[in-house]
Amino acid sequence: MSRADVRSTALVTGATSGIGRAAALALADRGWWVVATGRDTDRGAQVADALRRRNAGTFLACDLTDAGAAEALVAEVVSVGNGLGALVNNAGVHFLDTTETTAPDDYARLMDLNVRAAFDLCRAAIPVLRAGGGGVIVNVASEAGLVAVPGQAAYNMSKAALIMLTRSLAADHARDGIRAVSVCPGTTRTPLVEQAIAGADDPPAHERALADTRPARRLGTVDEIAAAITFCCSDDVAFMTGSELVIDGGYTAV
């Protein structure tokens, strides 16, 4: 596939590992020119190499919590791509604490990346998407944005905020041809989850406990979540906006 053959550019944040990396490569395999971004330059180089082998994208190192980072990133994407057709807000952090035990600095850091950075990117991307005739914004939320998972109050709040951001984008910008969808994964085998399992006193028991909270009795895979993201970005669901696509093995159904 030559550069000229690529339909449009997709910007994927948090793309150096896990769901973001899988989504970046899946979008590339489906004809998008992908600009992957993240803070880890070493893992970013690996993503860049995978995209380069597909002749379908590049990597830009970026800390989305820096002042003006969202505007600068969107401007850079426009300069290297065929406009902007999709924004995938996947970057985020997680920690375990109740409301009472959450430290103010931890709360601020989480909300800064999980919510403010996504909001800033949407704000920067909307004029570009509108000028190009429309596009799609996918916010990677979580089952934790739909139900309160115990012991992670700030994370739950941040993911619920992304779901409401999606709905607000749909309400405000459908007439601009801009769609917005929340993808809500359940616990997924990302490197962070694998690390948590490996670090448990009894890793097999810890994995079973995580899996047994859902009817499917297993964890999700990054490829399953990436498939949902690419589905939301496709023209096959052009009437889909303002809604949540939940991939959680049935966790929120019971």
N, C-alpha and C positions, 0 to 999 in steps of 0.2 A: 504494500500500500504506500503510495507516494504521499508527501505532505499535502499536495494539491487535492488529493482525493478525500481528505478527511472532512467530515461534515461540519464539525464545529468544535469549539474548545470547551473542555470540562475542567474546572478548578476543584481539586480535592485537597482538603486540609487534613492534617494528622495522617499523612499518607506514607509514613516511614515504616509502619508495621501494622499488624492486625487488620481490622476491618478497613481502614483507610487504604492500606497498601493493596489489599485484595480488590477493593472497589476501583482503585486507579487502574490496575491491570485489566480488570474485567471490562471497564469502559473502553480502554484502549483496544481490547480484542473485539469490541463491538463497533469500532469505527470512529471513536472520538479521538481527537488530539487532546492529550491529558497534560495539564500542568499540576504536578504533585508538589505539595509543600509540607514542611515540617521543620523542627528545630535541630534534629540529629543529622548532621552532615554526612557521617559515615554511612548510616542506614539510607540516607537520602541518595548517596552515590549508587547504592545497590538498586534502588528503585529506578533511578535515572538510567542505569545500564539495562534493566529489564524493559523499560519503555523504549530505549534506543534500539534494542534488538527487534522491537516491533515496529520501529520507525513511526512511533505514535505518541511522542511526548517528551517531557523534560521535567527536571526537578528544580525548584527554587527554594533555597533555605530562607526561613522566615520565622520570627517570633511574633505571633499574632497579638501578644499583650503589649508590644511596643507602641508608643504613640504614633499614629498615622500609618501603622503597618497595613491595615486593611486597604486603605486607599492606594498606597504604594503598590501593594501586591496586585490589585485589580488592574492598575495602570500598566504594570509589567506584563501581566497576562495578555492584555489587549495588544501590547507592542510585539509580542512574540507569537501570537496565535491568529486564528481566523475569527476574531471577535470572541464573544463569550456566549455559550449556549446553556451551560449548566454549572451550578455552584453546589458542591457537596460539603456541608459544614459537619465535619467529623471530629475535629480536634477537641480534646477534652481531658480532664483529669478526674480522679476519683479518690476519695478517702472515706474511712469508716469513722463516724462519730454521731452521737445523738445531738439534738439541738443544744442541750445543756453542756456537752463536753466539746463542742466545736470551738476551736481557737479562732479569734477574729482574723488573724493573718491567713489561716488556712481557708476560711470562708471567702475572704476577698480574692485570694489567688484562684480558687475554683470558679467563682462567679465571673472573674475577669476573663478567663479563657472559655469556659463552657457557654456563657451567655453573652457577655459584652462583645467579645471578638466575633461571634457569629452574627450578632446584630449589626456590628460595624461593617462586616463583609456584605451582608444583605444590602445595607444602605449604599455601599459603594458600587455594588453590582447592579442594582435596579436600573439606573440610567443607561448602563451599557446593554443590559438585556433588552430594555425597551427600545433602544436605538437599533438593535439588531432584529427587531420584530418579535421579541419574546424569548422565553426559555424556561428553565425549571430550577428551583432551589430545593435541594433535599437536605433537611436537617436530621442528623442522626441523633435521635433522642434515646429512649430506653423504655422497657417495661416499667422502670422506676419512675417514669414521668406520668404513668397511668395509675399505678397503685403505690402505696407507701411501703417500700422495702425497709424493714427495721434497721436502725443503726447507721443510716447514711442520709441524714436529713438534708444537708446542703446539696448533695448530689441529686436526691429526689427533686428538690426545688428547681435545680438548674435544668433538669430534663423536662419537667413540667413547663418551665418557661419557654423552652424550645418548641414544644407542641403549640403553645399559644402564639408564639412568633409565627409559626407556620400558618395557623389559621388567620392571623392578622394580615400576613402577606397575601394570602388568597383573597381575602375580603377587599383589600386595598388595590391589588394589582392584577386581578384577573382580566380587566379591560385592557391592560397593557400587553396581554399575551403571556404573562408570567404566571407559571404554576408553582405551587409550593406543597411539598409532601413531607411528613415526618415518617422516618423509618425507626421503628421501636424494637431493637433486638432484646432478647432475653440473654441470660448469661452465656457467653460465647467463648470458644477456645482461642482467645487472643494470647499473645505472649505474657501479658500481665496476669491473666487468669491461670495460665499454666505455671507461672512463677508462684502464685499464691498456693496452688495445689501442691507443688513440689516442696514448698516451705512449711506445710502443715505437719503436725506431729505424726499423723497417719494419712499420707496422701491419698491412697485408694478410698479410705472412708470419707475424707473430705470431698473428694470428687463425687462419690455416691450421694452424699448429703446435698450437694449443689444440684445434682441431676434429679434427685427424688422430690424436689420442690415443684416439679412440673409434670403434667400427665405424660409427656413424651419420654420421661425418664432418661434424658440425656442432655448434654449441652449442645448449643448451636455451633456451627462452623463459620469461619470468616467468609468462605465462599458462598454459603447460603445467604448471608447478609449482603454480600456484594451483589449477588443476583437480584435481590430485592431493590437495591439502589439503582442498578442498571435498568431494571423494569420501570421504575418510577421516572427515569430520565428518557424513556423511549416514547416515540410518537404513538405507540400502541395504546397508551392511556392518556391521551391528550385531554380528556374530560375529567381527569383526576386532579383535584386540587383541594387544599385545605383539610386533608384527611390524614389518618395514621395507618401505616401498614405495619402490623405487629407480627414479629417472627420470634416467638418466645416458647415454643413447645407446649403451648396451652396454659402457661403460668397465669395469665390474667383472665382466663376463662373460668377459673374455679375459685 
